[in-house]
Amino acid sequence: MEWVLRPAQGLRGEFIPPADKSITHRAYLFAAAARTPSEIENPLQSHDCEATLNALIQMGAEVRRLSGAAIALYPPTEWHSPAGSLDCGNSGTTMRLLMGMIASRPLVAELQGDASLSRRPMERVASPLRQMGATIEGSQAPLRIRGGELEGIDFVSPVASAQVKSAVLLAGLRARGTTWVREPELSRDHTERFLSGLGVDMLRRPDGAIGVEGGAEWEGFRIRVPGDLSSAAFWIVAACLVPGADLVVRGVGVNPTRTGLLKVLTQMGADLEVLSESSAQGEPVADLRIRFRSGLRPFKIEGEIVPQLIDEVPVLSVLATQAEGTSTLRDAAELRVKESDRIASTAEMLRKMGAQVEVHPDGLDIHGPVQLGGTRVDCNLDHRIAMAAAVASLIAADETRIAGAEAVLTSYPHFLDELNRLRVD
């Protein structure tokens, strides 16, 4: 699929972003592990989340589709090994979190993914699960897992990764003793918040480690999944880029471990306003208003804020091309092992559009302001590169073509429809 996009004269309106993908994955997994059925309203209907749901169905869960895009999920009366491979598609979250869930049960399963997912590192999850007693063959997909009785461990993760942390904690919920996870920086805490909301006692140590006791159980629940800030980020940045833009985002999750984007925009001098705040299952939710403002300052992103905005780097890099000076990104080597090498893919996309970009092992230097030009961009099967290029097209001098745009189906199936609705020509 190839998108053909032209520059916009403005952006106007309000929108509700797609449901949060991270919370949708966790809602499915925790519902499957509950003692009674759960109801999940407004789950993200994307390829990634459907992969998680289908895997749970293959292991004994039952799903009923309700009106209004809600689902009822009935946990397995008896978990069983899937008859065939569990296809995780392009979803690293699906594969890594399923590893923790399967490892702690008497199941045998093979997890596979598409070409992109099969290149991504899984040893960072497999290693601690092996330490707990699981048998895992492979360090990249396809993986074969034999689960069973596990022992709690005190795991020091070499990377700040919510997926790694969550996989180990999921396994620890059924392990003997206490399981601890300590990270170099705080990653997203959706798992901790969700479990606390279910009544699971989350343990915390002075060194920042998070722990769970084995044997935890919980009842089914009802949740309405909030909007995804990582998906809203494309429109938030677009409003910062397009002269005259004025957008309102409704009901978006503003978890403090996810709001690095908002902190950076404030640092740059963007016109960003929080209109209202509420909560959903322990997750803070807000409405945001974003208006165009010229003369943005360059950003400096490094250290502990990086895990809070790791998915927003490609679109923030587009914004950096219009800031008045050099923006710098460091400590983001984790971007090398996403759906694509996002450091390389972002630099390639911006350079093709005329930006001045310097690449470093763990980041980028981006010089602005510069007039971007339309061109043909290959998104390297990466949904966030495709959407970042679409945002860049709004201020490009002429037509932009984005090859491989079908990658967007993994997280934001209606992105192009939303773009056409909000743009002013």
N, C-alpha and C positions, 0 to 999 in steps of 0.2 A: 504494500500500500504506500502511495506517495501523496503527501499533502502539498498543495500549491497555495501559498499564502501571500497576501499583499499587506503593505503598511496600513495602519489605522489612523483615523483622524481624531479618535478619542475612545474612551471606555466609560460607560455609564451603567448604573443599575445596582441591584443587589442580588446576592446568590447564596445558596446553601451548598457548601462544598460536599463532595462525596464523603461517605462515612469513613471513619478512621480505620485504616487497614490493620494497624497493629492491634487495636482493641478488638476488632472483628475476629482476627485469628485467635486471640486469647479467650474471647467469649465462647467460641466454638469448642476449644480444647477444655476449658474449665466446665462447660456444660456437659461435655461427654464424660468427664470424670466425677460429676456430681452424683448424689444418691437418688435424686428425683428430677423430673423434666424441667427444662428452662425455656423461657421465651425471649427471643432476641429481636428487637425492633431496629429497623434501619441498618441492617448489616451491609457492608460493602459487597455489592454484587460484581465481582471482578474475577478474572482467571485465577489470581493468586489465592483469594479467599475460598473460592470454589474447590481448589485443590486440597485445602485443609479439610473442608467439609466432606468431600468425596472419600478422602482417606479414612476419616472417622466412620463413615458409613460402611466402608469395606471391612472395618474391624468390629462392627456390630451395632453402631449407633443408628437410630432411626430419626429421620427428619421429615417434618410436615410443613409445607409452605402455607402460610397464613395470608390473610388480606393485608394490604399496605406494606408489602415487601418484608413482613416479619416471618420468622420461622420458629417452630417449636422443635426443640432437640431433646430426644429421649436417650439417656445414656444406655450403653449396652447392658442387657441383663447378664451377658457373659461375653467378655472380650475373646476374640479369636484371631488367629493369624490370618492375614489376607490371602486370598487364593492366588492373586497375581501381584505384580509390583505396584507400589504406591507411587503414582505419578505426581511429583511436586511441581511440574511445569517449570516456571521461571522463578519460583518463590523460595528464596533462602529462608524466610521465616517459617514457611511450612516445613521444610526439610529439617531445620535445626531444632525446632520445638517438638516435632514428632519424634526425633531421636531421643529426647528426654522422656517423652511419654511412653514410648515403646520399650526403652531400656529398663524401665521399672516394672514391667509386666511380663508374664510368661508367654511372650509372643516371639515369633520369628517373622521378619519382614525385610523386603528389599525396597529401598527408596531410590527412585531415579528422577532425573530432571532433563530439561532441554539442554542444548549445546552450551548455552551460557552458564546455567546453573552447574553443569558438570565440570566447569573449570574453577568453580569457587571453592575456597578451602573449608573442609569439614573437620579436619583434624583438631581444630581448636575446640570443637564440641566432643568429638570422639574420644580424645585423650582423657578428659576428666570422667567421662562416662565409663571408660575402661577401668579407671582407677576405682570406681565405685563397684565394679564387678560385672559390667555388661560385656558381651562379646560383639565387637564391631569390626567387620572386614572392610578395608578401604579407607582412604583419607579424602577422596572426592567421590561424587556420585558416579556410578551406582554404589550404594552402601548396603551391606547385609548386616542386620542387627538381630542378635538373640538376647532377649531381655530376661529378667528374673529378679531374684532377691539381691538388693544392693545394700552397700554400707555407706553411710554418710562420710563426706570428706571435707577438708578445709582447703578450698581451691583458690589459688591466686591466679586470676586471669591475666594473660599478658596484654590483652587489649580491652578497651572499654566498649563492650558490645552487649546490648540488651538481649540479643538472640542467644549468645553464649550463656549469659547469666540466667536467662529464663529456662533454657534447656536443662541446666544443672539443677536449678531449683525445682523444676517439674519432676525430675528424677528423685530429688531429695524428699519430696512429699510422701514417697512410698518407701524410702530407704530406712534402714535401722539407724537410730541415733540422729545426730544433727548434721545438716549439710550447710556449709558456709561458702559464700562467694565474695571475693574482694577484687575490685577493679582499680586500675591506675587513675581513672577519673570516673565520675558518676555518669552512667548511661541512662537511657530512658527507663522510667520506673513503673511502666504500665502493669507489669506482672505483680510487683509488690502492692500497688494500690488495689488491684483487682482482688488479690488474695486477702488483703486486709478487709475489704468490703464483704468478702464471703465468710469472715470470722476466723480466718487462719491467723495464728499468732506469728507475725514477722519479727524475727530476732535481729537485733542490731548491736554491733560492737563499736567501741571507741575508734578503732582503726578504719571504720567505714564499711566493714563486712556486713552482708545481709545473710540471714540464716533461716532455715525452717526445720522443724522437728518432723521426723517420719511418722506416718500414720494419720495425717490430717484428713478430715472428711468435711464435706459441706453439702448443703441442700441446693436444689435447683434455684434459679434466680430469674429475675426479669431485668433487662437492661435496654435502654435506647442508646445506640452507639452515636457518640458525637461526631461532628464534622472533623475532617482530617486537615491539620495545619500544613502538612507537607504538600497536600494537593492544593489547598488555598494559597500556598506560597507563590504559585505561578501567577495568580491574579493579583496578589498583593504587590509583587514586584512589577508586574505589568502596569499597575496604576502609578507606581513610582516613576515609570519610564515614559509614558505617553502623555504629552501635554494636554491639560484640561481634564484628565481622568478623575473620576470620583466614584469609588466603589464601596459598597457595604457588604461585609461577610457576616452571615448569620450562623450562630450556633456552632462555632469552631472550638475544638479542644485547645486549651492553652496550658497544658501540663508544663510545669516549670522546667522539666528535663527536655522539653521540645521547643522552647521559645527562644532559642538562640537567634533565630531569624529576626524576631521582633527587637531583640537587644541590638543586633547589628544595624538594623534600619534606623533605630533611634540614634545610634552612634554616627550614622551618616547624615542625620538631619531630616529624615523623611517625615512627612505629615501623616502620622498614624495615631488614631484615637480609639480607645477602648470604650464602647458604648454601654455595655451591661455585662454582668458576670453572674454565673450560676454554677451548678455542679451536677454531675451524672455519674453514679457509681464510684464516687471518690475522685472523679476527673473534673477539674475546673473547665468551664465552658464560658465563652464570651462572644459578643458581637464586635466587629472591628470596622472602622471606616478609614479608608486610605485615599488620599488625594495627591495629585501630582504637585511636586515642588522642585523647582530648578536649583542648581548649585549644590548638589549632594557632595558630601565629603567622601574620600576613599575610606575603605574599611581596613582593619587589621584583625585577622582571625587567627587565633592560635590557642594552644593549651586547653583548659578544661571546658571552654565553650564549644569546641569542635564537635563532641558527640551530641550536643544539643541542636545542631543544624547540619549534620552530615549529609542528609538527603537534599538539603536546599542549596548546596554549594554550586551546582551547575547554573541554576537560575540567578543566584546572587552574583555569580561571575558575569552574567549578562549585564546586570545592573552596574557592576564595576566599570564596564566599558564607557559609562556615561558620567562617572564621578570625576571630580576635578583633582586628579593626581593619581598616584600609584596605589592600588589595593593589593594587600598581601595575604596569602593563605599559607599556613604552616601546620605541622603536626596532624596532617590529614592523609597519611599513607594508607589508611583503611579504605580510602576511595579507590585504590588500585585493584581491589578485589570485590567490587560490586558487580552489577549486571554487566558492566564493561569496566575497563580501566578509566574511571571517571575523570581522573586528572588529565590523562591523555585525550580522552574523547571531548572533554570540555574545551581544552586548548585547541584541538583540531577544528571544532565547530566555530569557535570565536575567530581563529585565524582566517578561516575560509570566508568569514563575513567582514574581514578587514581589521580586526582588533590586533593590538600589540600585546602579546602574551609570552611570558617566560615560564618555562616548566622547571620545577624542582622535584626531587624524589618524594617529598611530602607536601607539595602544594604548588601554588602559582603566584606570579606577579602579573597584574593586569593594569595597563596604562590607559588613562582616559583624560578627557573625553575624546571619542572618535566616532565619526559617522559610519555606521554599519551599512554594508551593502548586501543585497539579496544574492543568493547563490544556491547551489544544490548541496544539501547536508545529508550525510549518512549517519543515522543515530546509533549505529553499531548494536542494534537490538536492545537498546536501553531506553526505557520509557521516560526517564527524567531528562535525558539528553534531547529526546524528541520534543518534549514540552518546553524545555528551555529554549530550543531553537525556534519554536513557535512564538514564544514571547519576544525573542530578538527580532523576529520578522515584523512585528508591529511597528518598529522604528527604523527598519532597514530602508534603504533608498529605493529599492525596487523589489520584484517578486522573489520569494524564497521557496525552494522545493525541499521537502523533508522526506527522505527515503526510509523505509522501514517503520513508518508511523504506526503500524499495527501493534508495536510494542506497548503502546499506551493502554491497550486493553487489559494489561495486567493490573493496573491500578486506577485508571480514570477513563472508563469506556466512553463517556459522553463529553470528553474534553473539547473536541472540535465543535460540537453543538453549542457548548457554553461560550466558546470564543466567538462564534458567529452571533450569538444573542447579545453579548456585552459590547461588542465593538461598534464604533460609530464611524461611518464611511463618508 
